[in-house]
Amino acid sequence: MSLDRYYAANKAYWNERVDVNLRNWEVDGFLADPARLTDVVSADRDAVGEVRGKSLIHLQCHFGLDTLAWSRLGARAIGVDFSPRAIAVAADLATRIDSSARFVEADLYQAPRAVPELFDIVYTSGGVLCWLADIAGWANVIDRLLKPGGVFYIREAHPVLWSLEDERDDDKLVVGLPYFERSEPLRWQGDPVWEEDGRYNTSHTVQHCWPHGLGEIVTALIDAGLTIQFLREHKSCLWQALHFMIEGDDGWWRLPDGQERLPLMYSIRAVKPR
């Protein structure tokens, strides 16, 4: 089965989302404050460990704010993304803050060819695995990029969260979408995004996503030869995944009552054996 048409539609979608996210994310504040990190890097830095002086590759980096945050912490950082628009913006942001971070346009599965280096740290976070059809291939990419003794870390939306119906009008948690992997992607049709003056719109609104169960993800990493050091499940989410979630003072989103009802994100730290 050829995936080219699905990936082409996703790339067109993400090329247009760059400008939308530039307006909606706190990019100006990040650029203005040399000490500022992103929320997710602030949350992950202790789990990832010391990065100063280490090589780090950030897969599926979008326009690279997290990559730039790792660079601010002293990592020799490279961001990789399949969107040419995202990579162009990331490179511009790096220039504007005089960052040493580099950015490379490449499909995830071609990253080892596009960046033929080995890294101390492979990092990824925040709503990325659903865009990939082959989770075993993803894990093999991580293994190919890591030095022996290197660290892989991911913070991602929990597969249980992805399986919930997110277009309901009430606040019920209803499992209505596939949890386990499937060959055919789920197709989503989004709404165009318009500027207030009506001049700008996003015309590419179709997205294709693939579910991956937590066991399938962990097993893929183990089969690739990595050693899992921890798997943690979290009660907060980086974005408002359900309309009734409430934003906390820390900028993270949570269920309004009974936060223990289900996990919203998970994180994994793994190492490549020496």
N, C-alpha and C positions, 0 to 999 in steps of 0.2 A: 504493500500500500504506500503510495507516494504521499508524503506529508508536505510537499512544497507549497501547495495552495493554502494549506492551513497556516504555515509559517509566514507566507507572504501577506496574508490578511492580518496576522498578528503584528508583523513588522509595520505595516501601514497604520494600524491602530496606534502603536506605541510611538511612531514618529510624530503623529499629531498630538498625542498626550503630553509630549514634552512641554510644549508651550502652555498647555492647561495647567500642568503641575508647577511650572515656573511661577505662575501667578498665585497658585493656591498654597504652595509650601513656603516656609519662612526663609527664602533664599537670601534676601537682602540682609536680614539680621545675622545669618551665618557668615556672609561675606564681610560684614562690618566689624565683627568681633573676632580677632585672631585666636582667642581662647575658647571660642564656642565649638561644641561638638553637636552632632545630631542626637536625637533622643535614643535611637537604637544603638549607636556606638557607645553612648554613655551607659546604657544598660548592659552592653555586652563586653566592655573592656576588661572587667575583672575575670570573666569566664574565658576570654580569649587569651589573656595573659599579657606580659610585657611585649610590646611590638617595636620599641625603639631600636633602630638599626637593623630590623629584620625585613625580609622581603615578603610582601603580601599581595595576593591577587584577589580582587573582588569580582566575582562572577555575576553577570546580569545586574550591572551597577546602575542602570538607567543614566541620569546625567551626573552621577558621581558624588553627591553630597557626602554619603557615608565613606566613600573612598578618600575624599579630601579630609574628612575628620580623622581617619586612620593616619593619613599623612601628617596631620597636625600633631598626632601623638608620637611621631618619629618613625613611622613605618616607611619603607621604600615601596610605595603603593602603585599598583597598576589596576585600572578598572577596565572591564571587558563588557561590551553590550552589543546586541545585534542591530540596534537602531542607529543609523548614521547621524540623524538629527540629535539624538541623545549624546553621542560621542563628541560631536562638534560643540555642543553646549558645555559638556564637561571640560573639554580642553580649554574653552574660553574662560570658564570659571576658575580653572587652575591658574591660568595666566593672570587673571585679575587679582588673585590673592598671592601671587608669586609662589605657588605650590610646586613641589617637585613631582607630584603625582602625574602619571602618564595614563593615556586612555587609548584603547584599541577597539576598533570595530570588528566584531567577529561573532558568528553563531556560537552558542555554548559548546556544541560538540566539536567545533573547529578550534577552540581556544588553545589546545596544546600546539597546534601548528602555527597559529597566529602569534603566540607568545612562547617560543621554544626555550623556556627557562624552567628551572625548578624553584619552588618557593618554600619559605619557612611556614607560611600561613596561607590557606585558602579559605576565603570568607564569602558568605552569601546570606541575604536576609530579606524578609518582607514581601511575601506574595510572589514568589518566582517559580516554584516547582510546577505550578499548575500550567505553565506555558510549555512544558517539556513532555514529549510523548514517551521517551525512553528513559526510565529512571535508573536502570542498570547502566546504560551508556553514560548518564550523568555522573554516577559514582565512579566509573572508570576514568572519566576526565579528571576528577578530583585526585585520584590515585596517580595519574600521569603527571600532574602538575606539582605534586608534593615531593619535597626532599624526604629521604629517610629521617624519621624523627619529627617530621613536620606536623603541624596542627591543622585540622579542618574544623570549622565552626559554622553552624547555621542556626538562625532564629527564623521560624517560618510559621505561617498560619496552620493551625491544627487540622488534619483531615476531617475531624468531626465537625469543625466549623464550616469547612467547605461543603459538607453534606447537608447543611441546614437550608431550608427554604428562606431566602433573604428578601423576598418581595411580598411578604405577608403584611397585612394592615394591623395585626394584633402583635402581642409580645410573646406568643407561644414559640417554643423551640421545637420545630418539626423537621425530622429527617425525611427529606424528599428527593435528595440527589444522590448519585452513586458515591460510595465511599472507596471501593476498591478500583484498581486499575481496569481500564478498558481500552480496546484498540481504537475505537472511534471517539473523537473528542466531543465534548459538550459545546454546543453553539450558543453564543449569547449575542443578542442584538441590543446595543446600548442606544442612548439618546444623543443627538447632536448637542454640542456645547457651543453656545453663542456668547459673543461679547455683548455688553449692555447696549452698545450702539449698533449692534446687528451686523457688524462687518466681518467678524470671524466666526467660522463654524468648523466643527470636526465632521468631515464627510465619511471617514472610515470608522464605522461603529460596530462592525462584526468582530467577535473574538472567538477563538477556539481554545478550550482548556481541557486538560486531562487530570482526572483525580488519581491520587496515589495514597494508599493506606499507610499508616505509620509503620506497620510491620514490613511492608514492601520497601519502604525507604531505608529502614535500619538494616534489613537483610541485604539490600543492594550495596550499602557501604561495607558490610562485613564480607560479602562475596568479592568485593574489589580489593580486599586485603587490609582494610583499616581496622583498628582496634577502638571500639566505642568506650569512651571514658565516662560519659554520663548522657542520659536522656532526661530532660526536665520538661514538665508541662506547666503552662502558665495561665493565670486567670485574667490576664489583661492582653489587649491587642493594640497593635501599632496604629490602626485606623478604625473607623466606625464601620465595622463589617455588617452590623445589624442596626436598623434605624432606631431602636430603643436603647442601644448602648449609651452609657454616660461617660463623658470625658472627665478624668480626674485632674487634680491640680498638677500632676506630673506629666500631663499630656497624653496619657494612655487611656484606652477605652475599656470599659468593663460592663458586665451585665448589671442591671440596677438592683436586683435582689438575688440572694442565693448564688453568690459567685462560684460556689463549689459545685454548681450543677454540671458544668462541663469545662474542659480546657479550651482556650481560645488560640493559644500559640504553643509551640514546643521549641526546645533548643537541644542541639546535639554537639558534643565535643568529641572528636576522634583524633587518633594519631596514626601515622604510617610507621610501622615497625622499622627499626634500624636494621 
